[in-house]
């Protein structure tokens, strides 16, 4: 009985401490299922978070967070390994303003992250 209660408390604490960010044009997204990498190069890209199971990326550009849907792991890996993350992002991920290869306006947001 004590183990069950202790496990429940640990789980509750983990939920309470899950980081949540405000994604522009979308709303709050909890990052507990994401693998996040901080970027130290001097560019617009500050942080890259990816949920591989959902093929969903949240990227921090300066102070704002944006999301990208149906993005494959190899594209995210390419972004993480690029010598210029900004250039890779601009040419391979970012959309034209109304559409793009991973734009969540034309690709479905995973159910788990829908508002």
N, C-alpha and C positions, 0 to 999 in steps of 0.2 A: 504493500500500500504506500509506504514512504517513497519507494522508487518511482511509482506512478505519479505521485504528487510532485516530486522533485523534477521529473522529466517534463511535466506540464508547465512548471514554473520556468524551466530553462527555455522551453519552446516559446512561451509567452514573452520572455525577455528578448529573444531573438526577433520576434515579430515587432516588438516595440522599438527596437533599435535599427530596423531595416531603413536604409537611406532611401529617401524619396526625392525626386527632382521634378521640377515643373518643365514639361516639354512644350515648347512654343507651338501654338495652334492645336494643342491636344489636351494637356492637363497633367495631373500628377502621375508619375510612373515610379513604382517601387523597384529598386535595383537589386533586391535580394536574390534574383535568379540570374543576374548578369555577371560576367567576368569583366571587370573594369581595369583599364590601364591608363595611368596618368602620362601625359606627354610633356616632356621637358624641353623639347626644341622650341625655339622662339617662332611661333606661328599662331594662326587663329585657332588651331586645334589644341584643346587643353586636356581632354579626356575622351576615351573611347570605351563604351560599355556594350557588350554583345551577349545576347541570349541565344546560344547556338541552337537549342532545341526548338525555339520559336522563329529562328532566322530574323531576329529583330535587333536593331542597333540604335543606341542613343549616343549621340556625340555632342560634346560641349565645344562650341565655337565661341571664343571669348567668354562672356558670362551667360550666354543662352544655350539651352539644350534643344536639340532637334532629333527627330526619329526617322528611321528608314526601315522599310518593310520588305520581307522576302529577300533579304540580302544574304548571300551565301558566305560560308565560312572562309572560302579562299579569297574572296574580295576583302573581307575584314582583315585576314592575315596579311594580304598585300598592303593594306593601309597601315597596319601596325609596323610592317617591315620597311615601308617606303622611306627614302632619305628625306623627301619632302612630303609630309603628310597632307599639307595644304594643297599641293599640286595634285597628288593622287586623289584626294577628296573632290577637288574641283573638276577633274577630268573623268573620273570613273564612277562617282557616286552622286554628286549633287545634280539636281534636276535643272531644267531650263526656266523654272518659275511656275509652270503649270503641269509638268510631268518630268519624269526621270526614271532611270532604270530601277530605282528602289523607292520611289516617291510613295508615301503612305496615302496620298490622295487618289492614286490609281492602283495601288497594291493593298490588299487587305491587312489591317492591323490585326495581330493575333488576338483571339477572343480574350485571352488572359489579360490583355492590356487595354481593351476597349473601355471607354467611359460609360 
